[in-house]
Amino acid sequence: MSEYRPVTERLRDYRPVETRPTEMALRQELNRCQDCGIPFCHALGCPLYNLIPEINLEAKSGRWASALGRLLETSPFPEFTGRICPALCEGSCVQGLHEHPVPARLVELEVIERGFELGLVKRAIKSRHLDLSVGVIGAGPAGLAAAYRLSRAGAEVTVYEKDAKAGGFLRYGIPDFKLEKEVIDRRLELMMAEGVKFLCGVEAGLDISERLLWKRHQVLILTIGARRKRDLPIPGRNLIGVSFATDYLAAQNRVNAGEEATIPPDLNAFGRKVVVIGGGDTGSDCVGTAWRQGAVEVSQYEIMPKPPKERALDNPWPQWPRVLRTSSSHEEGGFRRWGVNTLEFTADPKSPERLNGLKAVEVEWLIENGRLIKPVPVPGSEFTKDADLVLLAMGFTGPEPGSLAAAKELKPDHHGRLSPNLYVAGDAASGPSLVVRAISDGLKVAGTVLADFKASKS
Ligand SMILES: Cc1cc2nc3c(=O)[nH]c(=O)nc-3n(C[C@H](O)[C@H](O)[C@H](O)COP(=O)(O)OP(=O)(O)OC[C@H]3O[C@@H](n4cnc5c(N)ncnc54)[C@H](O)[C@@H]3O)c2cc1C
């Protein structure tokens, strides 16, 4: 039931696309919640185990403070997930069997935003102090969640972040039209008021040595993300005009935030024909950003087959539905193609260091035992496409090989332990995933740290 601002209006700015539902519309939706005996939304769908039926019940009766209390029992940052979570919970809502699911994400957003408006979201007063100093490396959602829980439990927490500001991909990946950055700043202020220290512009392992980190802290948690970008090493890859999607998105977010005055010319879609390679969230974010920058044409190519409109037989409820999704950016225009493999980037004859297009081929997937094994080119389907900007949005292969020696071998146990007093959480531990999973993982690793600390004292 998401409502968006009209396309013509929203393409003129980077402000949030989604609008808040009216109280009446929300109540109508809340009336559809069945308060199921076995709430799959809570138990199977949500990685945070949000108490969705209970929250819905309170919100339906307008008991916002009580709904907020229920929400904050499990979710430290509902203002993030309420905006950008794909809402795994909704995939397992019983109402989704026949019509659209109860919009749990929008309810969550309404509850937390009303909480802020009513002054109900306050900093926690520390009631105890543990003799425990923790260094969290990386201020993405996983690091923020770990810091939040440990600080509230009484630990001294310092978060080291190599970027200029905290937030990870929340700040320098996800566009402002999905998540406005004031929302992150509001949360950081609360955390700082609770005593969490943030040292930004500090790369652990480079600007501060691991030896010094161990001197300062008894425990280190690596929440450095999975940021090694998957490349496309085909002829022409080094041409000017072929760039990584996350560099492109970060550049626009930095300009919006006033951190940079202009977008580097090679990362600007103004007046250009853009091809985005990769059909996921990052690719879709590039589509919306390219239109706002003034692209003349935007296409998105995905190598995997087009997903079905409805659940396939091997994807029954209450599993997450692997179906075709159309984001707000896709609604803004452009061409989407599936089953396309890009073979070569071609150079502009007048300026041979510059991109002027690409060659690609359609593929069909070889399937064995119901699994897609490999793409097979369709004979005679080769085609060319004019392009002056290609954005590679093909995912990530793991943590960046960086200055942190400890990050080279990230093979944690089930609780996120790498070695005594060294832990890992979020995308760095599990591979590229979702904000809600990173938050859940950060909370869990903080729980392990606290349990290990208690055990060491007994
Ligand atoms: C463009 C884009 C759009 C996305 N959209 C969505 C979405 O709509 N919904 C959703 O759920 N998920 C989305 N995701 C995925 C989501 O953002 C990630 O899964 C999530 O941010 C992972 O959190 P994290 O804390 O593990 O890592 P990150 O967010 O990657 O944070 C890691 C942090 O560690 C810092 N760091 C790394 N090394 C060091 C070091 N040595 N010293 C100090 N700091 C260091 C980095 O600078 C970074 O700030 C998107 C991802 C991208 C790239």
The ligand as a Tripos MOL2 file, in Angstrom:
@<TRIPOS>MOLECULE
LIG
   53    58     1     0     0
SMALL
NO_CHARGES

@<TRIPOS>ATOM
      1 C1         23.3750    0.8630   -2.8510 C.3       1 LIG1
      2 C2         22.8890   -0.0750   -1.7930 C.ar      1 LIG1
      3 C3         21.5440   -0.0990   -1.5090 C.ar      1 LIG1
      4 C4         21.0590   -0.9540   -0.5270 C.ar      1 LIG1
      5 N1         19.7310   -0.9270   -0.2470 N.ar      1 LIG1
      6 C5         19.2660   -1.6850    0.7530 C.ar      1 LIG1
      7 C6         17.8890   -1.6130    1.1110 C.ar      1 LIG1
      8 O1         17.0900   -0.8950    0.4940 O.2       1 LIG1
      9 N2         17.4490   -2.3870    2.1510 N.ar      1 LIG1
     10 C7         18.3090   -3.1840    2.8520 C.ar      1 LIG1
     11 O2         17.8900   -3.8400    3.8090 O.2       1 LIG1
     12 N3         19.6330   -3.2800    2.5240 N.ar      1 LIG1
     13 C8         20.1160   -2.5500    1.4990 C.ar      1 LIG1
     14 N4         21.4420   -2.6380    1.1730 N.ar      1 LIG1
     15 C9         22.3290   -3.5510    1.9240 C.3       1 LIG1
     16 C10        22.7570   -2.9340    3.2620 C.3       1 LIG1
     17 O3         23.0750   -1.5850    3.1060 O.3       1 LIG1
     18 C11        23.9270   -3.7110    3.8830 C.3       1 LIG1
     19 O4         23.5560   -5.0680    3.9940 O.3       1 LIG1
     20 C12        24.2630   -3.1630    5.2820 C.3       1 LIG1
     21 O5         24.5910   -1.7980    5.2340 O.3       1 LIG1
     22 C13        25.4150   -3.9460    5.9210 C.3       1 LIG1
     23 O6         25.7210   -3.3720    7.1550 O.3       1 LIG1
     24 P1         27.1750   -3.5250    7.8080 P.3       1 LIG1
     25 O7         27.1500   -2.6900    9.0350 O.co2     1 LIG1
     26 O8         27.5120   -4.9650    7.9430 O.co2     1 LIG1
     27 O9         28.2000   -2.9440    6.7450 O.3       1 LIG1
     28 P2         28.3430   -1.4630    5.9800 P.3       1 LIG1
     29 O10        27.0290   -0.8000    5.9440 O.co2     1 LIG1
     30 O11        29.0230   -1.8430    4.7460 O.co2     1 LIG1
     31 O12        29.2740   -0.7110    6.9860 O.3       1 LIG1
     32 C14        30.6450   -1.0520    7.1750 C.3       1 LIG1
     33 C15        31.3730    0.1800    7.6800 C.3       1 LIG1
     34 O13        32.7140   -0.1810    8.0580 O.3       1 LIG1
     35 C16        33.5930    0.8660    7.6810 C.3       1 LIG1
     36 N5         34.9510    0.3180    7.6450 N.ar      1 LIG1
     37 C17        35.4300   -0.6690    6.8490 C.ar      1 LIG1
     38 N6         36.7310   -0.9210    7.1410 N.ar      1 LIG1
     39 C18        37.0750   -0.0700    8.1490 C.ar      1 LIG1
     40 C19        38.2840    0.1440    8.8970 C.ar      1 LIG1
     41 N7         39.3950   -0.5530    8.6610 N.pl3     1 LIG1
     42 N8         38.2740    1.1000    9.8610 N.ar      1 LIG1
     43 C20        37.1620    1.8460   10.1130 C.ar      1 LIG1
     44 N9         35.9890    1.6570    9.4340 N.ar      1 LIG1
     45 C21        35.9510    0.7220    8.4800 C.ar      1 LIG1
     46 C22        33.0360    1.2940    6.3330 C.3       1 LIG1
     47 O14        33.5030    2.5760    5.9660 O.3       1 LIG1
     48 C23        31.5250    1.2670    6.6210 C.3       1 LIG1
     49 O15        31.0690    2.4940    7.1570 O.3       1 LIG1
     50 C24        21.9490   -1.8050    0.1810 C.ar      1 LIG1
     51 C25        23.3210   -1.7920   -0.1280 C.ar      1 LIG1
     52 C26        23.7880   -0.9330   -1.1010 C.ar      1 LIG1
     53 C27        25.2550   -0.9200   -1.4200 C.3       1 LIG1
@<TRIPOS>BOND
     1     1     2 1
     2     2     3 ar
     3     2    52 ar
     4     3     4 ar
     5     4     5 ar
     6     4    50 ar
     7     5     6 ar
     8     6     7 ar
     9     6    13 1
    10     7     8 2
    11     7     9 ar
    12     9    10 ar
    13    10    11 2
    14    10    12 ar
    15    12    13 ar
    16    13    14 ar
    17    14    15 1
    18    14    50 ar
    19    15    16 1
    20    16    17 1
    21    16    18 1
    22    18    19 1
    23    18    20 1
    24    20    21 1
    25    20    22 1
    26    22    23 1
    27    23    24 1
    28    24    25 2
    29    24    26 1
    30    24    27 1
    31    27    28 1
    32    28    29 2
    33    28    30 1
    34    28    31 1
    35    31    32 1
    36    32    33 1
    37    33    34 1
    38    33    48 1
    39    34    35 1
    40    35    36 1
    41    35    46 1
    42    36    37 ar
    43    36    45 ar
    44    37    38 ar
    45    38    39 ar
    46    39    40 ar
    47    39    45 ar
    48    40    41 1
    49    40    42 ar
    50    42    43 ar
    51    43    44 ar
    52    44    45 ar
    53    46    47 1
    54    46    48 1
    55    48    49 1
    56    50    51 ar
    57    51    52 ar
    58    52    53 1
@<TRIPOS>SUBSTRUCTURE
     1 LIG1         1 GROUP 0 **** ****
